[in-house]
Amino acid sequence: MPDTIQKYKDYVMTGFLKSVAPIIIDRASGCTVTDVNGREYLDCFSGISVVNAGHCNPEVISAAKKQMEKLVHCSSYLYHLQPVADLAEKLAHIAPHGLTKTFFGNGGAEAIEGALKLARLYTGKHEFIALHGSFHGRSWGALSITGNQGRKKRGGPYASGIAFAPAPYVYRSQWPDDPEECGRQCAKSIDEVIRFATAGDVAAFIAEPVMGEGGILVPPRNYFREVKKILDQHGILFIADEVQSGFARCGKMFAIEHYGVEPDILVTAKGIADGFPLSAYTTRPEIAAAYKPGDHLSTFGGNPVSCAAALANIEFMERENLAQRASDTGGYAMSKLRDLQKENPLIGDIRGLGLMIGVELVRDEKLKPANTEAEAIRDSLLRQGILVGVGGIYGNVVRFQPPLIITRQQIDRAISTFVAALSEVAQPAAV
């Protein structure tokens, strides 16, 4: 349908993208998306870590259809709706200990801004601390706490009262061979930021347990434990941004579970409803009580169709043990990629948790980012029928984040195609 491409050019805002692939997707199922010409693509990006239970999961679709036949919209904050109540109860059962009260929104940025607002109302404080290289959404407030200049250009000035601390980016730190020391030192910097870069009026520290847009940065296992000690000493809340890392993606229902700490507010979206628009932030009852009548509202937040889909999605994840499956399959993929790394100097680092995997490409031993090569590899994979993402602070990280139902045979296909793309991209330099 060439007219669709022309309509995008004429009527859809795409100027903020480097390029738009002239591919018109018609349908999808499981780990496969199909274009209007019938060509199939293996989706190793899950619509940016969204369809964790697979495209058009039959159980999720069935639950949504059943709800649509009964009710599509009725403000969930003026009236009581069964799907909203059931999903909120389910989140209370699966969230970290003590987080039992949920506010529902539509997308990740909305939930982030709501969590920030709630933290301010509860603490009576006004400042925030975030991390270098972080990404929390594209709305104004979410960008204010995003530590990446590339995402913030031409949008300022942003909110004041935001301080940034070094991210535990082990590969590019002073301690690339000692993750524990990197964790200790980066956590220590939080205390220094509080003392020297704030007015001592910090409401919350916000961080992604795995930094997605930053390049799939996985903090050392001691990092959040050390950070939490510092936050508690200063009476600062911890907001865990699990928009991208949550819902079994990282080998546990929520990635923060790997670190043995409990956040004060948990923000979720993306994988929560397997493609239906929904977001949430979940907290302790005393923090939730800071909201008073008129403080906050979301017209479409807690949509009953999305909530019904989310509940079916979570039940499918639990029954099929997708968290363990992500851990096992992710370990298999990481092992194969690390074998590949030994013979390919373009691969600088491989890191990830579960099926949230980043391959950082570098041009030399000084770790010069190979961002052009990363984009070329993504484009080569696209031509070969494999969809991946590219991100990272320097734009040089190839991102593998497939649906969690992906098979090892499909992983093998993706990696073998990746090998061919590496060779294709490296070949001009060798001539």
N, C-alpha and C positions, 0 to 999 in steps of 0.2 A: 504494500500500500504506500506508494511514493507520496501520496497526498498527506499522509501522517507526518512524514519528515518535513514537508513544506509547511504544514500547519505549525509544527514546532518552531520553525524558523520565523514564521509570521506572528505567532500569538503566544508562545510560551517563553517566559524569561529564563534564558540559559546563559546569559552573558557572564555570569559569575563562575562558570565552568570553563576549564581549559579547552575541553572539546566534548562533544556529545557524539557517542558512537551511533552511526546510522543503522541501528538495529531496532526493529520494532518487536517487542516481546508480546506474544499472543496468549500464552498459557504456561503453567508450571505445575510440576508434581514431584514431590520428594526432593531430590537433589538436582532435578533437571528443569531447565526453563527452555521453552521452544518459541522460535520467532514465527512471524507470519508466513514465512516460506517453508516452514516445517523443519528447519535446522535446530538440532538440540545442542544445548550448552550445559556442561557440568558446573553447577553453581558452587564455587568455593568461597563465597563471600556472604551468602545468606541475606542479601539485601541490606548489607551493613549490619550483620550480626542480629538479624531480626527473626527469621524463620527457623528457629532452633529445632523445632519439631518437624521440619520439612515443609515445603510449599504445599498449600492446599491439603493439609493433614485432614483426612476424612472425619476424624472425631471432632476436631475443632470446627470444621465447616458445618457438620451436622448440628453441633450445639448452637452455632450462630444462626443457622437457618431456623431452627426450632424457636429461638428467641425472637427472630424477626417476624415470625408469624403471629407472635403475641404482642410485642411492643418494641418499637425502635428507639423512641426518645420520650423521656419525661424527666424533668430535672431531678437528679439524684440527691440534691441537697435541700429540696423542698418536700419531697415525698420519699417514702421508703420503697426500695425495689429489691426483690429477692436476689437477683444476680449480683448486685452490689454487696449486699450483706454476706452472701456466700463466699464471694471472692475475698472480701476483707477478712473474714474468718479464716480462710485458707492461708492468706498471707501472714496472719498472726501466728499460725502454726508452723510455717516454714521459715519465717524470718529469724534473724539472730534473737537470742533470749531477751525478753522484755519489750520488744517492739510489736505492739499489738493494735495500734490505731493508724488507719490509713486515710490519706486524702488522694482522690483519683483525678488525674488530668488527661491530656491527650497525647503529649509528646515529651521527650526528655528535657528539653530546655524549659518548658513550663513547670515541670516537676522540680527542676533545680531551683528555679526562681522562687517557687513556693516554699521549698525547704529553707532557703536563705531567709526569706521573710519570717518564717516560723521561728528560726533560730534567734533572730533579732527580737521578736516579740517575747520569747521565753526568757532570754538572758537579760534583756534590757541594754544589751551592748550593740555596737554598730559596725565593727570591723570584721574582716575575714582574712584568712591566710589560705593560699592555694599554692600549687607547685608549678615550677618552670616546666614547660612542655605539656601542660595539662590542656584538656579540652572538655568543656561542659555544656556546649550548645551554642547556637547562633543568634539567640535573642540578645538584647542589649545587656541585661543583667548577667546572663550566662557568659557572654563574652568578656564582661568586666573581670570575672574570676578565671578566665582562660589565660594560661601562660604561654601563648604562642603568637608572636607578632604576625605570622603569616595568616592567621585567622582573623586578625583584628584591624587590618589595614583599612583606612578611610572610614572607619566607623566611630572614631572617638570624637570628643573625649569620653572616656568611660567613667564608671563610678569611682569615687574616691574611697579611701578606707580599705584598700586591698593591698596586702603585702604578699610577696612570692618567695618561696623557699626552694632550694635546689632539689630537683627530683632525684630519686635513687636510680640513676641511669648507669648501671654497673659497667657496661661495656665502654662508655666514654668517661668514666670517673677516674679518680686517682688510684682506685683500688679494683681494677678489672679482674684481678685474680683472687680477690678477697671480698666476696659479697657481704659477709657479716660486718666487716669493717666499714664498707660502703653504707650499709644500713645504719650502723651506729653514728657515723659522722653526719649523714644526711638528716637523721632524726635530731641530732644535737643542734643542727642549724635551725630547726624550728624554734628552739628556745632562744637562740640569738636573734632570730627575726622578731619574735615577740618583744624582746627587750630593746632592740635598736631600730626597728622599722615600723613599729605601731605605737599608738598612744595608750597601749595597755587596756584597750576597750574591745577586745576580740570576742566576737560571739561564737565563731566556729572555724574550724579547719576543715577544708573539703579536699578530698582526694579520690582518685579512681584506684581501686585495688589492683587492677591491671590497666595501664594507661594505653588506651586504644589508638586514638589519633596521634598520640605522641610517639608511636612506633612499636606498640605491643611491649611496653616496658613493664617488666615483672619485678616489683620490689623484692629485696632479700627478705627471707622469712622473719627476721628479727625487727624489720623496720617499723611496722605498725605497732608492735608491742612497745618499742622504745618511744615512739611518738605519743602513744596513748598515755604513758606515764607523764610526759611533759604537759599534755593537754589537761590532764586531771589536776596537776599541780596549779595550773592557772585558771581552772574553772571554765575551760573552753570545750564546746561541743565538737564531736567528730561526725561529719557528714560523709558517708560512703556513697560515692557516685557509681552505682552498678548498672547504669543505663546500658552499657555495652557488655559488661562482664557477667551479668547476672543470668539466672535461669539455666543453670547446668552447663553453660558455655565453658567454664574453666575447671570442670571436674568436680565441682560441688554446686549445690543449688545457688549459692552466692560466693563469689571469689574471696570475699573477706574472711570466710570460714577457714581458709588456708592459714590465716595469720593468728588465730587464737585471740582475737579481740572482738568486742561488740561495739558497733557504732551507736551513736545516739539517734541518728536519722539515716534511713536507708532509702536511696532514690533508685527507682527502677523504671524501665520503659522497654523499647525495642523488643526483646524476646518474651515479654510478658504475655502477649496474646497471639503470637505466631503470625503477625502481619496485620492484625486489626489494630487501629489506633487507640493506644491506651498508655498511660503512665501512672506512677504512684510514688508517694513517699510515705514511709511507715516509721512510726516513732513510739516512744513511751507515752502512757496516758497523761502524765503530768506535763510533758512538753506539748502534746496535742491540745491540752486545756488552755494554752496561751491564746488560741484562737477564740475570739469573742464574736457575737453576731455582727455581721457586716464586714468582718476582717478579710474574708477571702471567698472566692466562688469561681466555678468553672462551668460554663453553660453546657458543654458537651462532655465534661469530665465524668467518668463513671458511666459512660453509655452502656445500657444493659446488654446490647449485642456484643460489644467488646468484652464486657465482664464475663458473659457466658462463654465466649471463646477462650478467654484467659483461664477460666476455671477448668475447662476441658483440656487445654494445653498443659497446665500444671499436672493434672491427673495423668495425662499420657506420659509426661516426663517421669513421674514417680513410678508408674507401673512398669515402664520400659527401662527404668534405671538409666536415663540418658546422661546423668552426671558421671556415673562410672564408665559408661560407654564413651563419653567425651574424653575422659582421662585415659582410657586404654587406647582408643584410636589416635588421640593426640600424641601419646607416647610413641606409638608406632610411626606416626608421621615425622615426629621430631628425630627419631633414631635414623630414619632413612635420609632426612635432610642433613643431619650431622655427618653421615657417611659421605654425602655429596660435597659437603663443605671441605673435607680433607683434600679433595682434588680440584677445587675451584677457588682460586684466589679472589674472585669477585665477591664471594660470600664472606662477610666479615663476622657476623654474629647470627645465631639462631636462638630464639627465646620464645617462651610461651607457657601457658597453663591450659591443659585440656586442648580444646580445639580453637584456641585463640593464639595463633602462631605468627610470628614476624621473622622475616629473613632480611637482615640489614646488609645492603650491598655497598662495598667500598672500592675505591680505585687503586689504593696503594696501602702500604704499611702504616702510613700516617692517618689512616681512616678517613680519607677525603670522601665525602658522600657521593655515591654513584646514583644520583637522582635521575639523570637522563636514561641511564641503563635500566633503572627500575621501571620507568614508564614504558620503555621499549619492550621489556619483558612482559609487562601487563598486556600491551597491545599484541604481542606475538601469541600469548596464551589465548587472547580473545579470538584471534584468527584460527586457532586450533581448537576452539570450542570449550575453553576453560575460562571461567570468570573469577578473577581475584581482585583485591584492592591494593592500592599503593598509598602509603602515608608516612608518618614519622615527622619529626621536627624538621628534618632536612629533605623530606620527600624521597627517601631512598630505601624504604622498607616495603617489601612485598608482603601483603597480608593474606594469610590463609585462615578463613573463618567460616567453614562450610556448615551446612545443617548437621546437627549432631547425630543424625541417622545415617550419615555417609558410611559406605562400606570400605573395607580395606582395598578391595579391588578398585574402587573409585579413587581412593587415595593414591594407589599405585599409578593409575592413569594420570592423575593430576601432576604427580611428581615426575614421571617420565616425560611429560610434556614440558614441565618446567626445566628439566635437564636440556631438552632440545632448544628451548628459548634462551637459556643461558649461553649455549654454544652459538646460537644465531647472533646474539647481541655481542658476544666477545669476538666473533670472527673479524669484523671490520678493523678492530684494533690490532689484530695479529697480521693483517695484510701489509 
